[in-house]
Amino acid sequence: MGEAEFRRLYDAVFPVLFRVVYRITGSEEAAEDLCQDAFFRLVEKKMAFPNPEEAKYWLIRVATNASLNYAKRKDRERKVFQRAFREDTRKVETGETELLKKESREEVQEALKKLPRNLRMVLILREYGELNYKKIGQVLGISEGNVKVRVFRARERLAALLNAEERFRKDDSYVP
């Protein structure tokens, strides 16, 4: 792969790859590092693809797997740290200083984390990776029909989780 060809691929794929990895890791720095690592692996292995689309999906698959491993490792580290130092995990609410938009995004991210991995991944690839059902199936190694079913189920569960949290908040804030 020539330098110009690599540059075109990088410019075309990096934004999508970054969005997907960021949604999995929750960290811009980690997402950037993991995306760069995927491109390094492409160059190191001297991978050749019949077209740029195949390279794109290979990169997404590599970066997705790396980011899932990263997220698992960070979760284990956090749990060990909490146990060791008995850290208080409650979040401090800033009330009026929080913007409604930011709160909504955080609520969706938290609800997304509660979905089973197979449902969470199709939703991340569909909504944040902006991939179609066929391409998601290629990345995950499942049929297009299975992708459609998983996306439907993921959206239903996500909506149910968000509705349940909304009801809980309303009940919790009730003061007679």
N, C-alpha and C positions, 0 to 999 in steps of 0.2 A: 504494500500500500504506500503510495507516494505521499509526500508531505501535503500537497494541495488537496488530494483526495481525503486524507485524514482530517484536514482542517474543515472541509465541507461537512464530513460526517460529524465531527465534533460540534460544529456550529448548529447543525440540524438536530442532533440528538440530545446534547447536554441539557437544554431547558426542560425537556420532558423527563429525562432521567433524574434530574435534580428534584423535580416536583414529586415524583414517585418515592424516591429515597428519603426526602425530607418528611413526607407523611408517615413513613415507617419509623424513622429514627427520632423525629421531633427536634432535630438539631441541625442548624444550617451548616455548622462547621463539619460535623460528621457526614452530612449528606455530600458536601463538596469533596471531602476526602474519599468517600466510598465511590463517588462517580469518577474521580480521577483514577482511582485504583482499577476500576473496570476498563477504562481506556488504556491504562498501562498494560493490563493483561492482554488486551487486544493486540497491542504493538509487540509485547514480549513474545507472545505465542505466534506472531506473524500470521494472524488469522486472515483468511481470504474468504470472501463471501460473493455469491453470484450477483448480489445487488445491495444497495445501501439499506433497504428495508430489512433484509436478513441480519445485517450487522446491527441495526437498531434493536431488534428483538433479542439478539444474543446479548447485547450490552444490558438491556433491561433485565434479562434473566440473571445475569451475573451480579449486577448491582442489587437486585431485589434479594437474592440469596445472601449476599454479604450484609445487607442492611438488616435482614431478619436475624442473622447471627449477632450482629452488633446490638440490636435491641434486646435480644435474650441475655447477652452478656451484661449489658448495662442494668437490666432488671435484677439479675442475680447480684451484681455489685451493690446496687441500692439496698436490696434486702439484707445483705451481709452488713453493710454500714449501719442500717437502722437497728439491726439486732445488737451490733457491737456498741453503739452509742445511744441506744434507746431514743432515737431521734423522733421528735413529734412530727407526724406526717400530715397534720391538718394544715390546710391552706388558709392563709390570712386573707379575708375578704376586705377589699379597700372601699367597698360600697359605692358612693357617688363618683369616685375618681375612675372607676372602671367604665370603659365604653361598652355600650350594649353590643356593638358589633364584635368586639374582642371576646366578650363573654359567650356569645353565640358560637363563635368559632371554637372556643375551648370546650364548650359543652358537646359539640359535634365530635371533636377529637377524642374526648373521654368516652363518649358513647361508641365511637369507632373502635377504640381499644378493647371494648367489652365484647365485640363480635368474635365468633370463632375465626381462626386464622384463614380458613378456606373462603369464608364470606368476606372477611376484611380485605383480603388480597384482591379479589375481583373488583370490589368497590374502589379501592385505591387506584388500581390500574385503569378502571373505567372513568372515574371522576377526576382524578389528579393526573393520571398518565394520558388521559384523553385517547385511549386505545379503543378500537372497535372490538366487538365480541370475538370475531375470528382471530384477531391478533392476540387478544387476551388468552384465548384457548391455546395458541401456539406457545406463548410465554409460559403458561402453567402446565402445558401438556394434557389438556382436557378438551372435550368436544365443545363446539360453539353452542350447542343446545344446553350443555351443562353450565356453560358460562352464563347464559341467559337466565337459567333457573337460579343460579347462585346470586346473580345481581338482584333479581327480583326478591329473593329471600333476604338478602343483606339489607336492601332498602326497607323492607317491611320490619325487620328486627331493629334497625337503626331508628326508624320512626317510633316504634313501640318503646324503645329505651328513652328516647327524647321526651315522649309523652309522659312516661312514668316519672322521669325526673322533674318535669314541669308540674305534675300533680303533687309530687312530694314537696316541692318548693312552696307551692300554694298552701298545702296543709301545714307545713313547718312554719310559715310566716304568719299564720293566722293568730291574731291576738284579740281576745274578746274585750 
